[in-house]
Amino acid sequence: MEDYQFNEHNKEEFPPAHTAEHLLNQVMIRLFGCERSYNAHIERKKSKMSFHLDHKPTRQEEKEIEREMLRLIAEDLPVTYEVVGRNNLPEGIDVNRLPSDVSDSIRLVRIGNYDVCPCIGKHVRSTEQIGRFEMLGTNWDEQERSFRVRFKIV
């Protein structure tokens, strides 16, 4: 395998929660048509992610987020990696989220056929290794049109 030079990575993720972050981003995109989280704080004990949405999710929609996360984890989707050139990114990859000094080679993380995202962090090998996703609560900021999801991985 070739040795690729990626950008420096300055944090030590908890792989199950970090992989769940990828899944939750795609769940939110599919359920609400929003963009990936604009603010995420992912930790071993408790994590939170914020999304700009066009409406405050109903209790039913909140339950659907958790149900979908549990379904995807149980589906045991493989987590795989692919290295592509910066100028050969697949359609749908937002280059505005990459650092300005991004390396020529970009590592894409794929979770089955469900999500693909540039990332140099640590992940589990398949979604079943995430464990159980528990939604701890949510907050809605009407002025910012921001929805925060708090969760933990057990």
Phi, psi and chi 1 to 4 in degrees:
 res  aa     phi    psi   chi1   chi2   chi3   chi4
   1 MET       -  139.6 -176.3  170.7  145.2      -
   2 GLU   -67.1  153.9  -76.5 -175.3   61.2      -
   3 ASP   -97.3  119.3 -122.7    1.8      -      -
   4 TYR  -103.0  146.4  -66.0   99.7      -      -
   5 GLN  -101.9  109.3 -171.5   61.2   49.5      -
   6 PHE  -101.9  168.6  -63.3  114.8      -      -
   7 ASN   -59.8  156.5  -70.7   52.0      -      -
   8 GLU   -59.4  143.7  -81.9  -63.5  -54.4      -
   9 HIS  -118.8  122.7 -171.2   55.0      -      -
  10 ASN  -107.0   15.3   60.1   -0.7      -      -
  11 LYS  -138.6  156.2   53.6 -175.7  175.8 -170.6
  12 GLU  -108.5   99.7 -171.4   65.8   30.6      -
  13 GLU   -76.3  157.9  -67.5   93.3   -4.5      -
  14 PHE   -91.1  104.1  175.4   50.0      -      -
  15 PRO   -49.7  -42.8  -29.6   38.3      -      -
  16 PRO   -60.8  -43.7  -25.8   36.5      -      -
  17 ALA   -71.0  -36.4      -      -      -      -
  18 HIS   -66.6  -39.4 -177.9   68.3      -      -
  19 THR   -67.1  -39.2  -51.0      -      -      -
  20 ALA   -61.3  -33.7      -      -      -      -
  21 GLU   -58.8  -45.5  173.7 -173.3    6.2      -
  22 HIS   -59.5  -46.9  -75.3 -101.8      -      -
  23 LEU   -61.8  -46.7  -86.8 -174.4      -      -
  24 LEU   -62.5  -37.6 -176.6   55.5      -      -
  25 ASN   -56.2  -48.5  -92.6  -55.5      -      -
  26 GLN   -70.7  -35.3 -168.5   58.8 -124.7      -
  27 VAL   -59.2  -46.0  164.9      -      -      -
  28 MET   -65.7  -40.3  -64.4  -60.3  -70.2      -
  29 ILE   -59.6  -46.6  -70.7  165.8      -      -
  30 ARG   -72.5  -37.2  -68.5 -179.1 -173.7 -148.9
  31 LEU   -80.1  -33.3  -69.7  178.6      -      -
  32 PHE  -121.3   -3.2  -62.7   96.1      -      -
  33 GLY    64.8   26.7      -      -      -      -
  34 CYS   -95.5 -176.5   62.1      -      -      -
  35 GLU   -93.5  171.4  -65.7 -169.6    1.5      -
  36 ARG   -58.2  161.1  -65.8 -178.6   93.9   84.3
  37 SER   -51.3  138.0  171.2      -      -      -
  38 TYR   -93.9   -9.4   70.4   87.5      -      -
  39 ASN  -154.4  118.2 -174.6  -21.9      -      -
  40 ALA  -134.2  138.3      -      -      -      -
  41 HIS  -130.8  101.8 -170.2   76.1      -      -
  42 ILE  -109.7  119.6  -52.3  -59.6      -      -
  43 GLU  -133.1  167.3  -62.3  -68.9  -23.2      -
  44 ARG   -63.8  -43.3 -174.5  178.2  -69.0  -93.0
  45 LYS   -84.4  -41.4  -70.4 -174.5  177.6  177.1
  46 LYS  -156.6  141.5 -176.0  171.8   82.0  173.3
  47 SER  -129.2  158.5  -60.3      -      -      -
  48 LYS  -145.9  144.4   57.1 -171.0  174.1 -170.1
  49 MET  -138.0  140.4  -65.9  171.3   65.2      -
  50 SER  -118.6  139.5  -61.2      -      -      -
  51 PHE  -130.6  143.3  -58.3   86.7      -      -
  52 HIS   -86.3  121.6  -72.4  -60.1      -      -
  53 LEU  -124.8  161.7  -59.0 -177.2      -      -
  54 ASP   -85.7   -9.5   63.2    3.9      -      -
  55 HIS  -155.5  160.5   70.3  -80.4      -      -
  56 LYS   -74.2  122.2  177.7 -178.1 -168.5  -83.9
  57 PRO   -62.6  142.1  -26.3   36.9      -      -
  58 THR   -75.6  167.2   63.9      -      -      -
  59 ARG   -57.0  -39.8  -73.1  -85.8  176.4 -112.8
  60 GLN   -61.9  -43.5 -142.3  129.3   -0.9      -
  61 GLU   -65.5  -37.3  -72.9  173.4  -43.6      -
  62 GLU   -62.7  -43.1  -72.0 -177.3   13.8      -
  63 LYS   -63.3  -36.0  -77.7 -177.5  172.2   52.4
  64 GLU   -65.3  -36.6 -177.4   58.1   27.0      -
  65 ILE   -59.2  -50.1  -66.3  166.8      -      -
  66 GLU   -64.8  -43.5 -168.5  169.0   36.0      -
  67 ARG   -58.6  -44.4  -99.3 -164.9  -50.2  -86.6
  68 GLU   -66.3  -40.0 -171.4   61.2    4.1      -
  69 MET   -61.5  -45.7  -74.0  -65.8  -68.0      -
  70 LEU   -63.6  -39.0  -65.4  171.5      -      -
  71 ARG   -63.7  -45.9 -177.9 -172.5   73.8   75.0
  72 LEU   -65.9  -38.6  -68.6  162.5      -      -
  73 ILE   -64.3  -46.3  -70.8  167.5      -      -
  74 ALA   -65.2  -27.4      -      -      -      -
  75 GLU   -67.7  -14.1 -150.2  170.3  -64.5      -
  76 ASP    53.9   51.5 -158.8   23.3      -      -
  77 LEU   -68.7  139.5  -58.6  168.9      -      -
  78 PRO   -72.0  144.4   26.0  -32.2      -      -
  79 VAL  -106.6  116.4  178.5      -      -      -
  80 THR  -126.6  165.9   58.3      -      -      -
  81 TYR  -125.5  149.5  -53.4   95.0      -      -
  82 GLU  -145.9  137.1  170.8 -172.7   -2.1      -
  83 VAL  -105.9  128.5  176.5      -      -      -
  84 VAL  -130.0  158.0  -63.2      -      -      -
  85 GLY   -71.1  148.5      -      -      -      -
  86 ARG   -53.0  -32.7  175.7  174.2   42.2 -166.4
  87 ASN   -91.7    4.9  -60.2  -38.5      -      -
  88 ASN  -122.8   35.0  -69.6  -30.6      -      -
  89 LEU   -71.4  141.0  -69.3  171.6      -      -
  90 PRO   -62.7  157.4  -11.7   19.8      -      -
  91 GLU   -58.1  141.6 -163.6  177.3  -39.6      -
  92 GLY    95.8  -11.4      -      -      -      -
  93 ILE   -83.0  123.0  -60.8  -66.2      -      -
  94 ASP   -82.7  104.3 -174.3   -0.1      -      -
  95 VAL   -70.5  -18.8  -67.8      -      -      -
  96 ASN   -67.1  -17.9  -62.7  -38.3      -      -
  97 ARG   -90.3   -7.6  -62.0 -162.6  118.5 -172.3
  98 LEU   -82.2  149.5  -62.2  172.5      -      -
  99 PRO   -62.9  152.6    9.9  -13.9      -      -
 100 SER   -63.4  -27.8   54.7      -      -      -
 101 ASP   -99.9   31.3   63.4  -18.6      -      -
 102 VAL   -56.5  143.1   69.4      -      -      -
 103 SER   -67.2  165.1   54.9      -      -      -
 104 ASP   -66.8  -32.9  -72.8  -25.3      -      -
 105 SER   -99.7  133.3  -63.8      -      -      -
 106 ILE  -117.6  131.1  -49.9  -93.4      -      -
 107 ARG   -92.6  122.2 -176.8  175.4   86.2  159.2
 108 LEU   -98.1  136.6  -61.7  177.9      -      -
 109 VAL  -106.4  124.7  175.8      -      -      -
 110 ARG  -112.3  134.8  -71.0 -174.0 -172.7  -82.7
 111 ILE  -113.0   99.3  -59.0 -179.9      -      -
 112 GLY    51.8 -138.4      -      -      -      -
 113 ASN  -101.6   18.0  -70.9  -35.3      -      -
 114 TYR   -90.5  -41.9 -166.7   76.5      -      -
 115 ASP  -144.9  147.6 -175.1   54.9      -      -
 116 VAL  -141.2  135.7   59.3      -      -      -
 117 CYS  -157.8  139.2  178.3      -      -      -
 118 PRO   -67.5  132.4   -2.3    8.8      -      -
 119 CYS  -167.0  140.5 -175.2      -      -      -
 120 ILE  -112.8   11.2   54.5  177.3      -      -
 121 GLY   -79.7 -179.2      -      -      -      -
 122 LYS   -93.9  141.4  -67.4 -178.1  178.3  172.2
 123 HIS  -136.2  164.6  -56.5   81.5      -      -
 124 VAL   -78.5  169.3  -64.3      -      -      -
 125 ARG   -80.6  -26.7  -73.8 -171.7  -58.3  -79.4
 126 SER  -154.7  158.3   67.3      -      -      -
 127 THR   -62.7  -28.5   57.1      -      -      -
 128 GLU   -60.9  -27.2 -156.8  168.9   56.1      -
 129 GLN   -73.6   -8.0  -67.9 -178.0  -35.5      -
 130 ILE   -64.8  -39.3  -70.4  171.9      -      -
 131 GLY    99.6 -150.6      -      -      -      -
 132 ARG  -100.0  131.3 -166.2  172.1   76.3 -112.4
 133 PHE   -89.7  124.1  174.3   89.0      -      -
 134 GLU  -121.7  120.2  -81.3 -175.3   16.2      -
 135 MET   -79.1  122.6 -149.0  146.2  112.3      -
 136 LEU   -89.6  -25.9  -60.9  172.4      -      -
 137 GLY   163.9  174.0      -      -      -      -
 138 THR  -139.8  160.0   62.8      -      -      -
 139 ASN  -135.8  144.8  -65.1   89.9      -      -
 140 TRP  -121.0  128.2  172.4 -107.6      -      -
 141 ASP  -110.4  105.4 -179.0  -33.4      -      -
 142 GLU   -61.5  -43.0 -176.5   62.9   43.1      -
 143 GLN   -63.7  -43.1 -165.6  170.8  -14.2      -
 144 GLU   -85.2  -11.7  -65.6  -73.3  -36.9      -
 145 ARG    53.5   47.9  -43.8  -96.4  -31.3  139.3
 146 SER  -117.7  133.2  173.3      -      -      -
 147 PHE  -116.6  119.9 -178.3   65.6      -      -
 148 ARG  -106.1  131.6  174.3  174.0  -78.1  168.3
 149 VAL  -109.4  124.7  176.6      -      -      -
 150 ARG  -106.4  133.9  -67.5 -175.9  -42.5  -77.6
 151 PHE  -149.8  165.6   66.5   92.7      -      -
 152 LYS  -137.5  159.5   69.8  178.6  178.4  177.6
 153 ILE  -110.8  125.4  -60.9  -60.0      -      -
 154 VAL  -110.8      - -177.5      -      -      -
